[in-house]
């Protein structure tokens, strides 16, 4: 079962939210080439950094981290 990365705090709430795997501002809107991830192991995919996300945090923990994001 998928769990929030902060589930050890035992106060998760809400469904999963899409969180950037790498801080989006690092790429300044440029297209990037991605490979080696579960959905593109054998080929490179060109995409915008805004689409490089995963469901890794619940709503509560995503909101709690927003000020430092």
mmCIF file of the N, C-alpha and C atoms, coordinates in Angstrom:
data_MODEL
# 
_entry.id   MODEL 
# 
loop_
_atom_site.group_PDB 
_atom_site.id 
_atom_site.type_symbol 
_atom_site.label_atom_id 
_atom_site.label_alt_id 
_atom_site.label_comp_id 
_atom_site.label_asym_id 
_atom_site.label_entity_id 
_atom_site.label_seq_id 
_atom_site.pdbx_PDB_ins_code 
_atom_site.Cartn_x 
_atom_site.Cartn_y 
_atom_site.Cartn_z 
_atom_site.occupancy 
_atom_site.B_iso_or_equiv 
_atom_site.pdbx_formal_charge 
_atom_site.auth_seq_id 
_atom_site.auth_comp_id 
_atom_site.auth_asym_id 
_atom_site.auth_atom_id 
_atom_site.pdbx_PDB_model_num 
ATOM 1   N N  . UNK A 1 1  ? 0.834  -1.187 0.000   1.00 0.00 ? 1  UNK A N  1 
ATOM 2   C CA . UNK A 1 1  ? 0.000  0.000  0.000   1.00 0.00 ? 1  UNK A CA 1 
ATOM 3   C C  . UNK A 1 1  ? 0.879  1.251  0.000   1.00 0.00 ? 1  UNK A C  1 
ATOM 4   N N  . UNK A 1 2  ? 0.499  2.221  -0.746  1.00 0.00 ? 2  UNK A N  1 
ATOM 5   C CA . UNK A 1 2  ? 1.243  3.476  -0.838  1.00 0.00 ? 2  UNK A CA 1 
ATOM 6   C C  . UNK A 1 2  ? 0.985  4.308  0.426   1.00 0.00 ? 2  UNK A C  1 
ATOM 7   N N  . UNK A 1 3  ? 2.056  4.857  0.988   1.00 0.00 ? 3  UNK A N  1 
ATOM 8   C CA . UNK A 1 3  ? 1.900  5.704  2.173   1.00 0.00 ? 3  UNK A CA 1 
ATOM 9   C C  . UNK A 1 3  ? 2.616  7.031  1.962   1.00 0.00 ? 3  UNK A C  1 
ATOM 10  N N  . UNK A 1 4  ? 2.197  8.019  2.707   1.00 0.00 ? 4  UNK A N  1 
ATOM 11  C CA . UNK A 1 4  ? 2.813  9.341  2.689   1.00 0.00 ? 4  UNK A CA 1 
ATOM 12  C C  . UNK A 1 4  ? 4.236  9.235  3.226   1.00 0.00 ? 4  UNK A C  1 
ATOM 13  N N  . UNK A 1 5  ? 5.162  9.970  2.627   1.00 0.00 ? 5  UNK A N  1 
ATOM 14  C CA . UNK A 1 5  ? 6.545  9.954  3.091   1.00 0.00 ? 5  UNK A CA 1 
ATOM 15  C C  . UNK A 1 5  ? 6.678  10.426 4.532   1.00 0.00 ? 5  UNK A C  1 
ATOM 16  N N  . UNK A 1 6  ? 5.711  11.186 5.022   1.00 0.00 ? 6  UNK A N  1 
ATOM 17  C CA . UNK A 1 6  ? 5.766  11.688 6.397   1.00 0.00 ? 6  UNK A CA 1 
ATOM 18  C C  . UNK A 1 6  ? 4.826  10.900 7.318   1.00 0.00 ? 6  UNK A C  1 
ATOM 19  N N  . UNK A 1 7  ? 4.461  9.692  6.923   1.00 0.00 ? 7  UNK A N  1 
ATOM 20  C CA . UNK A 1 7  ? 3.494  8.911  7.707   1.00 0.00 ? 7  UNK A CA 1 
ATOM 21  C C  . UNK A 1 7  ? 3.995  8.569  9.104   1.00 0.00 ? 7  UNK A C  1 
ATOM 22  N N  . UNK A 1 8  ? 5.294  8.597  9.343   1.00 0.00 ? 8  UNK A N  1 
ATOM 23  C CA . UNK A 1 8  ? 5.818  8.307  10.677  1.00 0.00 ? 8  UNK A CA 1 
ATOM 24  C C  . UNK A 1 8  ? 5.366  9.343  11.709  1.00 0.00 ? 8  UNK A C  1 
ATOM 25  N N  . UNK A 1 9  ? 4.903  10.514 11.238  1.00 0.00 ? 9  UNK A N  1 
ATOM 26  C CA . UNK A 1 9  ? 4.387  11.539 12.150  1.00 0.00 ? 9  UNK A CA 1 
ATOM 27  C C  . UNK A 1 9  ? 3.004  11.185 12.668  1.00 0.00 ? 9  UNK A C  1 
ATOM 28  N N  . UNK A 1 10 ? 2.359  10.222 12.017  1.00 0.00 ? 10 UNK A N  1 
ATOM 29  C CA . UNK A 1 10 ? 1.057  9.681  12.409  1.00 0.00 ? 10 UNK A CA 1 
ATOM 30  C C  . UNK A 1 10 ? -0.057 10.724 12.446  1.00 0.00 ? 10 UNK A C  1 
ATOM 31  N N  . UNK A 1 11 ? 0.017  11.721 11.567  1.00 0.00 ? 11 UNK A N  1 
ATOM 32  C CA . UNK A 1 11 ? -1.063 12.710 11.501  1.00 0.00 ? 11 UNK A CA 1 
ATOM 33  C C  . UNK A 1 11 ? -1.480 13.006 10.057  1.00 0.00 ? 11 UNK A C  1 
ATOM 34  N N  . UNK A 1 12 ? -1.380 12.006 9.189   1.00 0.00 ? 12 UNK A N  1 
ATOM 35  C CA . UNK A 1 12 ? -1.754 12.183 7.783   1.00 0.00 ? 12 UNK A CA 1 
ATOM 36  C C  . UNK A 1 12 ? -3.241 12.502 7.661   1.00 0.00 ? 12 UNK A C  1 
ATOM 37  N N  . UNK A 1 13 ? -3.570 13.284 6.659   1.00 0.00 ? 13 UNK A N  1 
ATOM 38  C CA . UNK A 1 13 ? -4.972 13.622 6.393   1.00 0.00 ? 13 UNK A CA 1 
ATOM 39  C C  . UNK A 1 13 ? -5.123 13.993 4.926   1.00 0.00 ? 13 UNK A C  1 
ATOM 40  N N  . UNK A 1 14 ? -6.256 13.631 4.364   1.00 0.00 ? 14 UNK A N  1 
ATOM 41  C CA . UNK A 1 14 ? -6.526 13.947 2.966   1.00 0.00 ? 14 UNK A CA 1 
ATOM 42  C C  . UNK A 1 14 ? -5.874 12.943 2.041   1.00 0.00 ? 14 UNK A C  1 
ATOM 43  N N  . UNK A 1 15 ? -6.232 13.016 0.788   1.00 0.00 ? 15 UNK A N  1 
ATOM 44  C CA . UNK A 1 15 ? -5.666 12.119 -0.213  1.00 0.00 ? 15 UNK A CA 1 
ATOM 45  C C  . UNK A 1 15 ? -4.265 12.543 -0.610  1.00 0.00 ? 15 UNK A C  1 
ATOM 46  N N  . UNK A 1 16 ? -3.678 11.789 -1.507  1.00 0.00 ? 16 UNK A N  1 
ATOM 47  C CA . UNK A 1 16 ? -2.344 12.110 -1.987  1.00 0.00 ? 16 UNK A CA 1 
ATOM 48  C C  . UNK A 1 16 ? -2.367 13.326 -2.897  1.00 0.00 ? 16 UNK A C  1 
ATOM 49  N N  . UNK A 1 17 ? -1.281 14.061 -2.881  1.00 0.00 ? 17 UNK A N  1 
ATOM 50  C CA . UNK A 1 17 ? -1.125 15.232 -3.737  1.00 0.00 ? 17 UNK A CA 1 
ATOM 51  C C  . UNK A 1 17 ? 0.095  15.026 -4.616  1.00 0.00 ? 17 UNK A C  1 
ATOM 52  N N  . UNK A 1 18 ? 0.077  15.672 -5.753  1.00 0.00 ? 18 UNK A N  1 
ATOM 53  C CA . UNK A 1 18 ? 1.219  15.576 -6.673  1.00 0.00 ? 18 UNK A CA 1 
ATOM 54  C C  . UNK A 1 18 ? 2.317  16.516 -6.200  1.00 0.00 ? 18 UNK A C  1 
ATOM 55  N N  . UNK A 1 19 ? 3.478  15.959 -5.979  1.00 0.00 ? 19 UNK A N  1 
ATOM 56  C CA . UNK A 1 19 ? 4.624  16.718 -5.473  1.00 0.00 ? 19 UNK A CA 1 
ATOM 57  C C  . UNK A 1 19 ? 5.758  16.616 -6.485  1.00 0.00 ? 19 UNK A C  1 
ATOM 58  N N  . UNK A 1 20 ? 6.474  17.706 -6.719  1.00 0.00 ? 20 UNK A N  1 
ATOM 59  C CA . UNK A 1 20 ? 7.594  17.686 -7.653  1.00 0.00 ? 20 UNK A CA 1 
ATOM 60  C C  . UNK A 1 20 ? 8.730  16.838 -7.094  1.00 0.00 ? 20 UNK A C  1 
ATOM 61  N N  . UNK A 1 21 ? 9.289  15.976 -7.926  1.00 0.00 ? 21 UNK A N  1 
ATOM 62  C CA . UNK A 1 21 ? 10.401 15.130 -7.518  1.00 0.00 ? 21 UNK A CA 1 
ATOM 63  C C  . UNK A 1 21 ? 11.691 15.934 -7.390  1.00 0.00 ? 21 UNK A C  1 
ATOM 64  N N  . UNK A 1 22 ? 11.830 16.943 -8.223  1.00 0.00 ? 22 UNK A N  1 
ATOM 65  C CA . UNK A 1 22 ? 12.967 17.864 -8.183  1.00 0.00 ? 22 UNK A CA 1 
ATOM 66  C C  . UNK A 1 22 ? 12.367 19.267 -8.202  1.00 0.00 ? 22 UNK A C  1 
ATOM 67  N N  . UNK A 1 23 ? 12.876 20.166 -7.392  1.00 0.00 ? 23 UNK A N  1 
ATOM 68  C CA . UNK A 1 23 ? 12.330 21.511 -7.327  1.00 0.00 ? 23 UNK A CA 1 
ATOM 69  C C  . UNK A 1 23 ? 12.225 22.103 -8.725  1.00 0.00 ? 23 UNK A C  1 
ATOM 70  N N  . UNK A 1 24 ? 11.019 22.490 -9.092  1.00 0.00 ? 24 UNK A N  1 
ATOM 71  C CA . UNK A 1 24 ? 10.728 22.975 -10.440 1.00 0.00 ? 24 UNK A CA 1 
ATOM 72  C C  . UNK A 1 24 ? 11.569 24.185 -10.821 1.00 0.00 ? 24 UNK A C  1 
ATOM 73  N N  . UNK A 1 25 ? 11.871 25.052 -9.878  1.00 0.00 ? 25 UNK A N  1 
ATOM 74  C CA . UNK A 1 25 ? 12.593 26.285 -10.184 1.00 0.00 ? 25 UNK A CA 1 
ATOM 75  C C  . UNK A 1 25 ? 14.021 26.037 -10.677 1.00 0.00 ? 25 UNK A C  1 
ATOM 76  N N  . UNK A 1 26 ? 14.566 24.871 -10.442 1.00 0.00 ? 26 UNK A N  1 
ATOM 77  C CA . UNK A 1 26 ? 15.909 24.537 -10.909 1.00 0.00 ? 26 UNK A CA 1 
ATOM 78  C C  . UNK A 1 26 ? 15.977 24.580 -12.436 1.00 0.00 ? 26 UNK A C  1 
ATOM 79  N N  . UNK A 1 27 ? 14.873 24.269 -13.098 1.00 0.00 ? 27 UNK A N  1 
ATOM 80  C CA . UNK A 1 27 ? 14.871 24.143 -14.549 1.00 0.00 ? 27 UNK A CA 1 
ATOM 81  C C  . UNK A 1 27 ? 14.358 25.369 -15.284 1.00 0.00 ? 27 UNK A C  1 
ATOM 82  N N  . UNK A 1 28 ? 13.779 26.315 -14.621 1.00 0.00 ? 28 UNK A N  1 
ATOM 83  C CA . UNK A 1 28 ? 13.319 27.581 -15.205 1.00 0.00 ? 28 UNK A CA 1 
ATOM 84  C C  . UNK A 1 28 ? 12.480 27.391 -16.472 1.00 0.00 ? 28 UNK A C  1 
ATOM 85  N N  . UNK A 1 29 ? 11.573 26.412 -16.469 1.00 0.00 ? 29 UNK A N  1 
ATOM 86  C CA . UNK A 1 29 ? 10.640 26.230 -17.570 1.00 0.00 ? 29 UNK A CA 1 
ATOM 87  C C  . UNK A 1 29 ? 11.187 25.549 -18.805 1.00 0.00 ? 29 UNK A C  1 
ATOM 88  N N  . UNK A 1 30 ? 12.432 25.137 -18.794 1.00 0.00 ? 30 UNK A N  1 
ATOM 89  C CA . UNK A 1 30 ? 13.023 24.463 -19.950 1.00 0.00 ? 30 UNK A CA 1 
ATOM 90  C C  . UNK A 1 30 ? 12.567 23.010 -20.002 1.00 0.00 ? 30 UNK A C  1 
ATOM 91  N N  . UNK A 1 31 ? 12.529 22.465 -21.226 1.00 0.00 ? 31 UNK A N  1 
ATOM 92  C CA . UNK A 1 31 ? 12.230 21.049 -21.357 1.00 0.00 ? 31 UNK A CA 1 
ATOM 93  C C  . UNK A 1 31 ? 13.423 20.246 -20.850 1.00 0.00 ? 31 UNK A C  1 
ATOM 94  N N  . UNK A 1 32 ? 13.130 19.083 -20.305 1.00 0.00 ? 32 UNK A N  1 
ATOM 95  C CA . UNK A 1 32 ? 14.183 18.209 -19.803 1.00 0.00 ? 32 UNK A CA 1 
ATOM 96  C C  . UNK A 1 32 ? 14.015 16.822 -20.422 1.00 0.00 ? 32 UNK A C  1 
ATOM 97  N N  . UNK A 1 33 ? 15.081 16.069 -20.448 1.00 0.00 ? 33 UNK A N  1 
ATOM 98  C CA . UNK A 1 33 ? 15.048 14.687 -20.927 1.00 0.00 ? 33 UNK A CA 1 
ATOM 99  C C  . UNK A 1 33 ? 15.163 13.782 -19.705 1.00 0.00 ? 33 UNK A C  1 
ATOM 100 N N  . UNK A 1 34 ? 14.242 12.844 -19.584 1.00 0.00 ? 34 UNK A N  1 
ATOM 101 C CA . UNK A 1 34 ? 14.164 11.983 -18.404 1.00 0.00 ? 34 UNK A CA 1 
ATOM 102 C C  . UNK A 1 34 ? 14.274 10.529 -18.842 1.00 0.00 ? 34 UNK A C  1 
ATOM 103 N N  . UNK A 1 35 ? 15.031 9.731  -18.087 1.00 0.00 ? 35 UNK A N  1 
ATOM 104 C CA . UNK A 1 35 ? 15.035 8.288  -18.291 1.00 0.00 ? 35 UNK A CA 1 
ATOM 105 C C  . UNK A 1 35 ? 15.463 7.603  -17.000 1.00 0.00 ? 35 UNK A C  1 
ATOM 106 N N  . UNK A 1 36 ? 15.241 6.296  -16.931 1.00 0.00 ? 36 UNK A N  1 
ATOM 107 C CA . UNK A 1 36 ? 15.627 5.527  -15.757 1.00 0.00 ? 36 UNK A CA 1 
ATOM 108 C C  . UNK A 1 36 ? 14.563 5.440  -14.680 1.00 0.00 ? 36 UNK A C  1 
ATOM 109 N N  . UNK A 1 37 ? 13.471 6.179  -14.819 1.00 0.00 ? 37 UNK A N  1 
ATOM 110 C CA . UNK A 1 37 ? 12.373 6.103  -13.860 1.00 0.00 ? 37 UNK A CA 1 
ATOM 111 C C  . UNK A 1 37 ? 11.482 4.915  -14.221 1.00 0.00 ? 37 UNK A C  1 
ATOM 112 N N  . UNK A 1 38 ? 10.640 4.446  -13.297 1.00 0.00 ? 38 UNK A N  1 
ATOM 113 C CA . UNK A 1 38 ? 9.834  3.256  -13.570 1.00 0.00 ? 38 UNK A CA 1 
ATOM 114 C C  . UNK A 1 38 ? 9.036  3.313  -14.876 1.00 0.00 ? 38 UNK A C  1 
ATOM 115 N N  . UNK A 1 39 ? 8.593  4.475  -15.294 1.00 0.00 ? 39 UNK A N  1 
ATOM 116 C CA . UNK A 1 39 ? 7.764  4.603  -16.490 1.00 0.00 ? 39 UNK A CA 1 
ATOM 117 C C  . UNK A 1 39 ? 8.558  4.969  -17.736 1.00 0.00 ? 39 UNK A C  1 
ATOM 118 N N  . UNK A 1 40 ? 9.886  5.067  -17.618 1.00 0.00 ? 40 UNK A N  1 
ATOM 119 C CA . UNK A 1 40 ? 10.728 5.329  -18.809 1.00 0.00 ? 40 UNK A CA 1 
ATOM 120 C C  . UNK A 1 40 ? 12.115 4.726  -18.615 1.00 0.00 ? 40 UNK A C  1 
ATOM 121 N N  . UNK A 1 41 ? 12.167 3.476  -18.248 1.00 0.00 ? 41 UNK A N  1 
ATOM 122 C CA . UNK A 1 41 ? 13.443 2.802  -17.974 1.00 0.00 ? 41 UNK A CA 1 
ATOM 123 C C  . UNK A 1 41 ? 14.301 2.622  -19.225 1.00 0.00 ? 41 UNK A C  1 
ATOM 124 N N  . UNK A 1 42 ? 13.670 2.309  -20.350 1.00 0.00 ? 42 UNK A N  1 
ATOM 125 C CA . UNK A 1 42 ? 14.439 1.939  -21.532 1.00 0.00 ? 42 UNK A CA 1 
ATOM 126 C C  . UNK A 1 42 ? 14.491 3.016  -22.607 1.00 0.00 ? 42 UNK A C  1 
ATOM 127 N N  . UNK A 1 43 ? 13.862 4.153  -22.368 1.00 0.00 ? 43 UNK A N  1 
ATOM 128 C CA . UNK A 1 43 ? 13.871 5.224  -23.363 1.00 0.00 ? 43 UNK A CA 1 
ATOM 129 C C  . UNK A 1 43 ? 13.832 6.579  -22.667 1.00 0.00 ? 43 UNK A C  1 
ATOM 130 N N  . UNK A 1 44 ? 14.305 7.596  -23.337 1.00 0.00 ? 44 UNK A N  1 
ATOM 131 C CA . UNK A 1 44 ? 14.257 8.959  -22.812 1.00 0.00 ? 44 UNK A CA 1 
ATOM 132 C C  . UNK A 1 44 ? 12.954 9.621  -23.242 1.00 0.00 ? 44 UNK A C  1 
ATOM 133 N N  . UNK A 1 45 ? 12.404 10.430 -22.363 1.00 0.00 ? 45 UNK A N  1 
ATOM 134 C CA . UNK A 1 45 ? 11.191 11.183 -22.645 1.00 0.00 ? 45 UNK A CA 1 
ATOM 135 C C  . UNK A 1 45 ? 11.486 12.656 -22.411 1.00 0.00 ? 45 UNK A C  1 
ATOM 136 N N  . UNK A 1 46 ? 11.115 13.506 -23.356 1.00 0.00 ? 46 UNK A N  1 
ATOM 137 C CA . UNK A 1 46 ? 11.268 14.950 -23.197 1.00 0.00 ? 46 UNK A CA 1 
ATOM 138 C C  . UNK A 1 46 ? 9.978  15.494 -22.616 1.00 0.00 ? 46 UNK A C  1 
ATOM 139 N N  . UNK A 1 47 ? 10.114 16.287 -21.554 1.00 0.00 ? 47 UNK A N  1 
ATOM 140 C CA . UNK A 1 47 ? 8.930  16.805 -20.866 1.00 0.00 ? 47 UNK A CA 1 
ATOM 141 C C  . UNK A 1 47 ? 9.244  18.120 -20.174 1.00 0.00 ? 47 UNK A C  1 
ATOM 142 N N  . UNK A 1 48 ? 8.208  18.803 -19.756 1.00 0.00 ? 48 UNK A N  1 
ATOM 143 C CA . UNK A 1 48 ? 8.370  20.002 -18.938 1.00 0.00 ? 48 UNK A CA 1 
ATOM 144 C C  . UNK A 1 48 ? 8.541  19.591 -17.487 1.00 0.00 ? 48 UNK A C  1 
ATOM 145 N N  . UNK A 1 49 ? 9.355  20.289 -16.722 1.00 0.00 ? 49 UNK A N  1 
ATOM 146 C CA . UNK A 1 49 ? 9.554  19.949 -15.312 1.00 0.00 ? 49 UNK A CA 1 
ATOM 147 C C  . UNK A 1 49 ? 8.258  19.971 -14.499 1.00 0.00 ? 49 UNK A C  1 
ATOM 148 N N  . UNK A 1 50 ? 7.274  20.752 -14.929 1.00 0.00 ? 50 UNK A N  1 
ATOM 149 C CA . UNK A 1 50 ? 6.003  20.801 -14.203 1.00 0.00 ? 50 UNK A CA 1 
ATOM 150 C C  . UNK A 1 50 ? 5.314  19.441 -14.173 1.00 0.00 ? 50 UNK A C  1 
ATOM 151 N N  . UNK A 1 51 ? 5.671  18.555 -15.103 1.00 0.00 ? 51 UNK A N  1 
ATOM 152 C CA . UNK A 1 51 ? 5.043  17.237 -15.163 1.00 0.00 ? 51 UNK A CA 1 
ATOM 153 C C  . UNK A 1 51 ? 5.814  16.160 -14.417 1.00 0.00 ? 51 UNK A C  1 
ATOM 154 N N  . UNK A 1 52 ? 6.967  16.485 -13.863 1.00 0.00 ? 52 UNK A N  1 
ATOM 155 C CA . UNK A 1 52 ? 7.787  15.513 -13.152 1.00 0.00 ? 52 UNK A CA 1 
ATOM 156 C C  . UNK A 1 52 ? 7.351  15.474 -11.688 1.00 0.00 ? 52 UNK A C  1 
ATOM 157 N N  . UNK A 1 53 ? 6.264  14.762 -11.437 1.00 0.00 ? 53 UNK A N  1 
ATOM 158 C CA . UNK A 1 53 ? 5.669  14.715 -10.106 1.00 0.00 ? 53 UNK A CA 1 
ATOM 159 C C  . UNK A 1 53 ? 5.357  13.281 -9.707  1.00 0.00 ? 53 UNK A C  1 
ATOM 160 N N  . UNK A 1 54 ? 5.104  13.090 -8.426  1.00 0.00 ? 54 UNK A N  1 
ATOM 161 C CA . UNK A 1 54 ? 4.680  11.791 -7.900  1.00 0.00 ? 54 UNK A CA 1 
ATOM 162 C C  . UNK A 1 54 ? 3.744  12.025 -6.729  1.00 0.00 ? 54 UNK A C  1 
ATOM 163 N N  . UNK A 1 55 ? 2.900  11.058 -6.462  1.00 0.00 ? 55 UNK A N  1 
ATOM 164 C CA . UNK A 1 55 ? 1.986  11.123 -5.318  1.00 0.00 ? 55 UNK A CA 1 
ATOM 165 C C  . UNK A 1 55 ? 2.713  10.580 -4.094  1.00 0.00 ? 55 UNK A C  1 
ATOM 166 N N  . UNK A 1 56 ? 3.404  11.466 -3.362  1.00 0.00 ? 56 UNK A N  1 
ATOM 167 C CA . UNK A 1 56 ? 4.246  11.012 -2.254  1.00 0.00 ? 56 UNK A CA 1 
ATOM 168 C C  . UNK A 1 56 ? 3.876  11.622 -0.902  1.00 0.00 ? 56 UNK A C  1 
ATOM 169 N N  . UNK A 1 57 ? 3.039  12.651 -0.907  1.00 0.00 ? 57 UNK A N  1 
ATOM 170 C CA . UNK A 1 57 ? 2.632  13.299 0.344   1.00 0.00 ? 57 UNK A CA 1 
ATOM 171 C C  . UNK A 1 57 ? 1.115  13.390 0.428   1.00 0.00 ? 57 UNK A C  1 
ATOM 172 N N  . UNK A 1 58 ? 0.590  13.298 1.636   1.00 0.00 ? 58 UNK A N  1 
ATOM 173 C CA . UNK A 1 58 ? -0.832 13.538 1.834   1.00 0.00 ? 58 UNK A CA 1 
ATOM 174 C C  . UNK A 1 58 ? -1.071 15.054 1.805   1.00 0.00 ? 58 UNK A C  1 
ATOM 175 N N  . UNK A 1 59 ? -2.313 15.442 1.729   1.00 0.00 ? 59 UNK A N  1 
ATOM 176 C CA . UNK A 1 59 ? -2.648 16.875 1.658   1.00 0.00 ? 59 UNK A CA 1 
ATOM 177 C C  . UNK A 1 59 ? -2.126 17.645 2.860   1.00 0.00 ? 59 UNK A C  1 
ATOM 178 N N  . UNK A 1 60 ? -2.279 17.095 4.055   1.00 0.00 ? 60 UNK A N  1 
ATOM 179 C CA . UNK A 1 60 ? -1.827 17.802 5.262   1.00 0.00 ? 60 UNK A CA 1 
ATOM 180 C C  . UNK A 1 60 ? -0.325 18.088 5.202   1.00 0.00 ? 60 UNK A C  1 
ATOM 181 N N  . UNK A 1 61 ? 0.477  17.081 4.909   1.00 0.00 ? 61 UNK A N  1 
ATOM 182 C CA . UNK A 1 61 ? 1.930  17.286 4.911   1.00 0.00 ? 61 UNK A CA 1 
ATOM 183 C C  . UNK A 1 61 ? 2.392  18.135 3.740   1.00 0.00 ? 61 UNK A C  1 
ATOM 184 N N  . UNK A 1 62 ? 1.725  18.046 2.614   1.00 0.00 ? 62 UNK A N  1 
ATOM 185 C CA . UNK A 1 62 ? 2.052  18.916 1.490   1.00 0.00 ? 62 UNK A CA 1 
ATOM 186 C C  . UNK A 1 62 ? 1.765  20.369 1.868   1.00 0.00 ? 62 UNK A C  1 
ATOM 187 N N  . UNK A 1 63 ? 0.618  20.612 2.482   1.00 0.00 ? 63 UNK A N  1 
ATOM 188 C CA . UNK A 1 63 ? 0.281  21.968 2.915   1.00 0.00 ? 63 UNK A CA 1 
ATOM 189 C C  . UNK A 1 63 ? 1.241  22.476 3.996   1.00 0.00 ? 63 UNK A C  1 
ATOM 190 N N  . UNK A 1 64 ? 1.629  21.613 4.909   1.00 0.00 ? 64 UNK A N  1 
ATOM 191 C CA . UNK A 1 64 ? 2.566  22.002 5.976   1.00 0.00 ? 64 UNK A CA 1 
ATOM 192 C C  . UNK A 1 64 ? 3.926  22.406 5.403   1.00 0.00 ? 64 UNK A C  1 
ATOM 193 N N  . UNK A 1 65 ? 4.319  21.799 4.292   1.00 0.00 ? 65 UNK A N  1 
ATOM 194 C CA . UNK A 1 65 ? 5.623  22.085 3.690   1.00 0.00 ? 65 UNK A CA 1 
ATOM 195 C C  . UNK A 1 65 ? 5.577  23.230 2.672   1.00 0.00 ? 65 UNK A C  1 
ATOM 196 N N  . UNK A 1 66 ? 4.401  23.706 2.333   1.00 0.00 ? 66 UNK A N  1 
ATOM 197 C CA . UNK A 1 66 ? 4.268  24.756 1.322   1.00 0.00 ? 66 UNK A CA 1 
ATOM 198 C C  . UNK A 1 66 ? 5.126  25.992 1.565   1.00 0.00 ? 66 UNK A C  1 
ATOM 199 N N  . UNK A 1 67 ? 5.241  26.490 2.799   1.00 0.00 ? 67 UNK A N  1 
ATOM 200 C CA . UNK A 1 67 ? 6.056  27.692 3.014   1.00 0.00 ? 67 UNK A CA 1 
ATOM 201 C C  . UNK A 1 67 ? 7.532  27.521 2.640   1.00 0.00 ? 67 UNK A C  1 
ATOM 202 N N  . UNK A 1 68 ? 8.036  26.299 2.639   1.00 0.00 ? 68 UNK A N  1 
ATOM 203 C CA . UNK A 1 68 ? 9.454  26.078 2.318   1.00 0.00 ? 68 UNK A CA 1 
ATOM 204 C C  . UNK A 1 68 ? 9.641  25.499 0.912   1.00 0.00 ? 68 UNK A C  1 
ATOM 205 N N  . UNK A 1 69 ? 8.565  25.346 0.192   1.00 0.00 ? 69 UNK A N  1 
ATOM 206 C CA . UNK A 1 69 ? 8.623  24.743 -1.138  1.00 0.00 ? 69 UNK A CA 1 
ATOM 207 C C  . UNK A 1 69 ? 9.071  25.761 -2.172  1.00 0.00 ? 69 UNK A C  1 
# 
